[in-house]
Each structure stands twice: as structure tokens, then as C-alpha cells.
Amino acid sequence: QLYILFRNRIFRYTYYLVFDRELAEDLTQLTFLKSWLALPHFSTGRGTLQAYLYATARNLVIDYQRRKKEVSLEDVVEPSYEVSFEDELAKEENVKMVHSLLTQLDGEERQLVIFRYFEELHFGEIAHILHKKEGAIRVRLHRILQKLKERIKGNYEY
């Protein structure tokens, strides 16, 4: 049941860090395997199971990225489905903008944005996963959002 509950979240998190569907699936499976094997050593006093799964996934992504260089945006293939041409064009433009903005962030900044706005984690959970203070996470996210707003504003000024 834990797998069913957290699979999509862990997959989405790893996908937005590596931008490769198959690799994200592999990392997700490995996350659950490593977590399952370490479950006897898990203690709720050190955090939630969700935070533990995200930390495991984060460490696996870091290990992977140490061995491989990052994937370029040209290699990313977004799945498509039946919608109107205008909707598809607008969605494609938004997806490209989000991917572009995410790839402009460094690794930790990207993780913070994904945890907070894609995975909708609370500041305390993010702080626990990243081993930082909650206040530092709040300040860092605020600064990242300011940076992203400036980049978006700069792209759309005429």
C-alpha cells in the first residue's frame, strides 16, 4: 500500500530532476527497494516515511548525476494526447518555459521548487529531507521565486 500511495509522487519528483521517463521509473523502483530493505531501521523519531522516501530518491538521483551528465532539453519528449491545436500549442509553450526555468536553476534550487510546488510538501518536510532549517528553506524559496519572476518578466518584455 505504501508503494501505491507514494509511487506517483516519487516518480514525478525523480522525473523533474532527470527529465527521462525510463530513468525516473528505474530510480523510483530503486527508491522503494532500498526503502523496503531499510524499513526495519526506520524510526518515526527521525521524520515521516514520506520524507524518508524523498530523501532516498534524492540521494539516488545525486548518485546518478555524479556518474552521468545532465540531459539536455532537446532529449526530453513530452507525452501528447488529443486536444485542440491552440491548447496543445499553449501547453507546449508552458511546458518548455517550465523546463527551461527548471534547468536554469542549480540542483538544490530545482529540488526546492519541485518539493514545494510540484509535490506540495510543507516547509518542515522539505527541511527534514534536505537536513536544513525550516527558516532557511523559506528564505531560499522566496529568493528562488524572485529570481524566476525576474527571468519570466525579462522574457516577456517588449
C-alpha positions in Angstrom: 0.0 0.0 0.0 2.9 2.4 0.6 4.0 1.8 -2.9 0.6 2.7 -4.3 0.4 5.7 -2.1 3.8 7.3 -2.9 4.7 5.8 -6.3 3.4 8.7 -8.4 4.9 11.3 -6.2 8.3 9.8 -6.1 8.2 9.2 -9.9 7.2 12.8 -10.6 9.9 14.1 -8.3 12.7 12.0 -9.9 11.3 12.8 -13.4 11.6 16.5 -12.9 15.2 16.1 -11.7 16.4 13.8 -14.6 13.8 14.6 -17.4 13.9 10.9 -18.5 10.8 8.8 -18.1 12.6 5.4 -18.1 15.4 6.6 -15.8 12.8 8.1 -13.4 10.9 4.8 -13.4 14.1 2.9 -12.6 15.1 5.4 -9.8 11.5 5.2 -8.4 11.7 1.4 -8.2 15.2 1.5 -6.7 13.9 4.1 -4.1 11.2 1.7 -2.9 13.6 -1.3 -3.0 16.2 0.4 -0.9 13.5 1.8 1.5 11.9 -1.6 1.9 15.2 -3.2 2.7 16.0 -0.4 5.3 12.5 -0.4 6.8 13.5 -2.3 9.9 15.9 0.6 10.7 13.4 3.3 10.0 12.4 5.4 13.1 9.5 7.8 13.1 11.5 9.9 15.6 13.7 10.9 12.6 10.9 12.0 10.4 8.0 10.8 8.3 8.0 7.9 5.9 7.3 10.3 3.1 10.4 12.4 3.9 12.4 9.2 4.1 11.3 8.1 0.7 12.0 11.6 -0.8 15.5 11.6 0.8 16.2 8.2 -0.6 15.1 9.2 -4.1 17.1 12.4 -3.8 20.2 10.5 -2.9 19.7 8.1 -5.8 19.4 11.0 -8.2 22.5 12.6 -6.8 24.4 9.4 -7.2 23.2 9.0 -10.8 24.1 12.6 -11.7 27.6 12.2 -10.3 28.0 9.3 -12.8 26.3 10.9 -15.8 26.0 14.4 -17.1 22.6 16.2 -17.2 20.2 15.5 -20.1 19.6 18.4 -22.4 16.1 19.8 -23.1 16.3 18.5 -26.7 16.2 15.0 -25.4 13.0 15.5 -23.4 9.9 14.1 -25.0 6.6 15.2 -23.6 3.7 12.8 -24.0 0.9 14.2 -26.1 -2.8 13.4 -26.2 -5.9 14.6 -28.2 -6.6 18.3 -27.6 -7.1 21.3 -29.8 -4.2 22.8 -31.7 -4.3 26.0 -29.8 -4.5 24.3 -26.4 -1.6 22.0 -27.4 0.5 24.9 -28.5 -0.2 26.9 -25.3 0.6 23.8 -23.2 3.7 23.1 -25.1 4.9 26.7 -24.7 4.2 26.5 -20.9 6.0 23.1 -20.6 9.0 24.5 -22.5 9.1 27.5 -20.2 8.9 25.5 -17.0 11.6 23.1 -18.3 13.7 26.0 -19.3 13.3 27.7 -15.9 14.0 24.5 -14.0 17.1 23.7 -15.9 18.4 27.2 -15.2 18.3 26.5 -11.5 21.1 24.7 -9.7 20.4 21.2 -8.3 19.3 22.3 -4.9 17.2 25.2 -6.1 15.4 22.8 -8.6 14.7 20.3 -5.8 13.3 23.0 -3.6 10.9 24.2 -6.3 9.8 20.6 -7.1 9.3 19.7 -3.4 7.2 22.8 -2.7 5.2 23.4 -5.8 5.1 20.1 -7.6 5.0 17.7 -4.6 3.3 20.3 -2.4 5.4 19.4 0.7 5.4 21.7 3.7 8.5 23.7 4.6 9.2 21.5 7.6 9.1 18.3 5.5 11.5 19.9 2.9 13.8 21.0 5.7 13.9 17.5 7.1 14.6 15.9 3.7 17.4 18.3 2.9 18.8 18.5 6.5 18.3 22.2 6.7 16.4 24.6 9.0 12.8 25.4 8.0 13.5 29.2 8.1 16.4 28.7 5.7 14.1 26.8 3.3 11.5 29.6 3.4 14.1 32.3 2.6 15.8 30.2 -0.1 12.5 29.5 -1.8 11.5 33.2 -1.6 14.8 34.2 -3.3 14.4 31.5 -6.0 10.9 32.7 -6.8 12.1 36.2 -7.1 14.8 35.0 -9.5 12.3 33.1 -11.6 9.9 36.0 -11.7 12.7 38.3 -13.0 13.6 35.7 -15.7 9.9 35.4 -16.8 9.5 39.2 -16.8 12.7 39.6 -18.8 11.4 37.0 -21.4 8.1 38.8 -21.9 9.0 42.4 -22.0 8.7 44.0 -25.5 
